[in-house]
């Protein structure tokens, strides 16, 4: 037997059966990966829609009945504007993960009625701010008369608001903290935390303090829990609030109102 006869055939001369088997294996691998990706996407979509914490009906009804506030429900967000005068300062507010955007209307209502701030509560994609990649302009265009904008959010919504901070004139964190460095940013920053917060604990907020500007205002609200920043009931893993809803609304109005006054 010659050397030429003993050597294997080059790849392009392999028997058709072997090539077909290789193609079947390749398609099987690609198909399996596709199925796993599809299953993951479907799983995330289903998970995002299950267990959404709904707005408590009482506080929401009170806001809707308040004739000092005009409410507009748009596909991208809920717009609350003062009824008696044009507002020039606004807040784009991003809800926490799997929390009904309407659950924040009551706690933010004092800013609208008393401080004349326009509030746009966003409707995050899949109820998760993490997946919502829209720029701030997608929401500020909903209130074209506003000249100066604050951006802020609760919990995961606050993390997302940090990513949008440089598109606004101020940043407000509601029981949240940043995941990227804003320490050199030169605009006003307010970080509100709760002494009884079992999720965005005072320790976690303190650990991320170095990511905020040195002159950021850090305020721990006595008796406030994680869910105190909204009206959606108690949240698993959270502490027990000792502050009333009325006191919490007044504190949010006072603290955020100072930033609004500075911008206005």
C-alpha positions in Angstrom: 0.0 0.0 0.0 1.4 3.4 -1.0 1.6 6.4 1.3 -0.9 8.2 -0.8 -3.4 5.4 -0.4 -2.9 5.3 3.4 -3.4 9.0 4.0 -6.9 10.2 4.9 -8.9 12.1 2.3 -8.8 15.9 2.6 -11.7 17.7 4.3 -13.4 18.7 1.1 -13.3 15.1 0.0 -14.9 13.5 3.1 -17.7 11.2 2.4 -21.2 12.9 2.1 -22.5 10.9 5.0 -19.9 12.3 7.4 -20.6 15.9 6.3 -24.3 15.4 6.7 -23.8 14.1 10.3 -21.6 17.2 11.1 -24.3 19.5 9.8 -27.0 17.7 11.9 -24.9 18.1 15.0 -24.3 21.8 14.2 -28.0 22.5 13.7 -28.9 20.5 16.9 -26.5 22.7 18.9 -27.8 25.9 17.4 -31.4 24.8 17.9 -30.7 24.0 21.5 -29.1 27.4 22.1 -32.1 29.1 20.5 -34.6 27.2 22.6 -32.7 28.1 25.8 -32.6 31.8 24.8 -36.3 31.7 24.0 -37.1 30.0 27.3 -35.1 32.6 29.2 -36.9 35.5 27.4 -40.3 34.0 28.0 -39.3 33.3 31.7 -38.3 36.9 32.2 -41.4 38.3 30.6 -43.6 36.0 32.8 -41.7 36.8 35.9 -41.9 40.5 35.3 -45.7 40.4 35.1 -46.3 38.1 38.1 -46.3 39.6 41.6 -46.4 43.2 40.6 -47.1 45.3 43.8 -50.2 47.3 43.1 -51.1 50.7 44.2 -53.2 50.9 47.4 -56.7 52.2 46.3 -57.2 54.7 49.1 -54.2 56.9 48.6 -54.6 56.8 44.8 -58.2 57.8 45.0 -57.3 60.8 47.2 -54.8 62.0 44.6 -57.3 61.6 41.7 -59.9 63.6 43.7 -57.4 66.4 44.5 -58.5 69.4 42.3 -55.1 71.0 42.8 -53.6 68.3 40.6 -54.2 67.5 36.9 -53.3 63.9 36.0 -52.7 62.6 32.5 -52.2 58.9 31.9 -49.9 58.4 28.8 -48.3 55.3 27.4 -44.8 56.3 28.6 -45.8 57.7 31.9 -48.2 59.4 34.4 -48.0 63.2 34.3 -49.1 65.2 37.3 -49.1 68.9 36.9 -50.3 71.8 39.2 -53.8 72.9 38.2 -53.5 76.5 39.1 -50.2 77.6 37.4 -47.6 76.6 34.8 -44.7 74.6 36.3 -41.1 75.3 35.2 -39.4 72.6 37.4 -40.1 68.9 36.9 -39.2 65.5 38.3 -38.9 62.3 36.2 -39.5 59.6 38.7 -38.6 55.9 38.0 -40.5 53.3 40.0 -38.9 50.4 41.8 -38.8 46.9 40.4 -42.3 45.3 39.8 -44.1 48.2 41.6 -47.1 49.8 39.9 -46.2 53.3 38.9 -49.5 54.6 40.3 -48.3 53.5 43.8 -46.1 56.6 43.9 -48.7 59.2 43.0 -49.7 59.9 46.5 -46.3 60.3 48.0 -45.3 62.7 45.2 -48.5 64.6 45.2 -47.3 67.2 47.7 -44.6 68.2 45.3 -47.3 69.0 42.7 -49.9 70.6 44.9 -47.7 72.5 47.3 -44.3 73.1 45.4 -45.7 73.4 41.9 -43.5 70.7 40.5 -44.5 68.7 37.5 -44.0 65.0 38.1 -43.6 62.4 35.4 -43.8 58.8 36.8 -42.3 56.5 34.1 -43.8 53.2 33.1 -40.7 51.0 32.8 -40.5 48.2 30.2 -41.4 44.9 31.8 -42.0 46.6 35.1 -38.2 46.7 35.5 -36.1 49.9 35.2 -33.1 47.7 34.4 -34.5 46.8 31.0 -35.7 50.3 30.2 -33.0 52.0 28.1 -35.0 55.1 27.0 -33.2 58.4 27.5 -34.5 61.1 29.8 -35.8 63.0 26.8 -38.4 60.3 26.2 -40.2 61.5 29.4 -39.3 65.2 29.6 -41.1 65.7 26.2 -44.3 64.8 28.0 -44.1 68.2 29.8 -42.7 70.6 27.3 -43.2 73.8 29.4 -40.8 72.5 32.1 -37.3 74.1 31.8 -35.4 72.4 34.7 -35.5 68.7 35.4 -34.7 66.5 38.3 -34.4 62.8 37.8 -34.9 60.3 40.6 -36.3 56.9 41.5 -37.0 54.4 44.1 -34.9 51.3 44.7 -33.9 49.8 41.3 -35.5 52.9 39.7 -33.0 55.0 41.7 -30.1 53.0 40.3 -31.4 53.7 36.8 -31.9 57.4 37.6 -28.2 57.6 38.4 -27.5 56.5 34.8 -29.6 59.3 33.5 -28.4 62.0 36.0 -26.1 63.8 33.6 -29.1 64.4 31.3 -30.8 66.4 34.1 -30.1 69.3 36.5 -30.4 67.3 39.7 -30.6 63.8 41.1 -32.9 62.5 43.8 -32.6 59.0 45.3 -35.6 57.5 47.2 -34.3 54.6 49.2 -31.6 53.8 46.6 -28.0 54.3 45.7 -25.8 54.6 42.6 -23.9 51.8 40.9 -21.6 54.1 38.9 -19.3 57.0 39.8 -20.9 60.4 40.0 -18.5 61.8 42.5 -17.3 64.5 40.1 -20.7 65.6 39.0 -21.4 69.2 39.9 -25.2 69.3 40.2 -27.4 68.9 43.3 -27.9 65.4 44.7 -30.3 64.4 47.4 -30.3 60.9 48.8 -33.2 60.0 51.1 -33.1 56.7 53.1 -35.2 55.1 55.7 -34.0 54.1 59.2 -36.2 51.0 59.0 -35.4 50.1 55.4 -34.6 46.3 55.2 -33.7 46.3 51.5 -31.8 49.5 50.7 -30.4 49.5 54.2 -28.6 52.5 55.7 -25.4 50.4 55.6 -25.8 49.7 51.8 -26.4 53.4 51.1 -23.4 54.4 53.2 -21.2 51.8 51.4 -22.1 53.5 48.1 -21.7 57.0 49.4 -18.3 57.5 47.7 -20.0 57.3 44.3 -21.9 60.5 44.9 -20.5 64.1 45.0 -18.9 65.2 48.2 -21.6 67.8 48.8 -24.6 65.4 48.2 -27.3 65.8 50.8 -27.7 62.5 52.7 -31.0 62.4 54.8 -32.1 59.4 56.8 -35.8 59.7 57.5 -36.6 58.2 61.0 -39.2 55.5 61.0 -39.3 55.1 57.2 -39.0 51.6 55.6 -38.4 50.7 52.0 -42.1 50.7 51.1 -42.6 54.0 52.8 -41.6 55.8 49.6 -44.7 54.4 47.9 -48.2 53.1 48.7 -48.2 49.4 47.7 -48.3 47.7 51.1 -45.5 45.9 53.0 -42.7 44.4 51.0 -41.0 41.0 51.8 -37.7 41.5 53.5 -38.5 45.1 54.5 -38.5 46.6 58.0 -41.6 47.8 59.8 -42.3 51.5 59.3 -43.1 53.7 62.3 -43.7 56.9 60.3 -47.2 57.7 59.0 -48.0 58.1 55.4 -48.9 61.8 56.0 -45.6 62.4 57.7 -43.7 60.6 55.0 -45.4 62.6 52.2 -44.6 65.9 54.1 -41.0 64.9 54.4 -40.6 64.0 50.8 -42.3 67.3 49.8 -40.1 69.3 52.1 -36.8 67.7 51.0 -37.3 67.5 47.3 -39.0 70.8 47.3 -35.8 72.5 48.4 -34.1 71.1 45.3 -37.0 72.4 43.2 -36.7 75.8 44.8 -33.0 75.9 44.0 -33.6 75.0 40.4 -36.6 77.3 40.0 
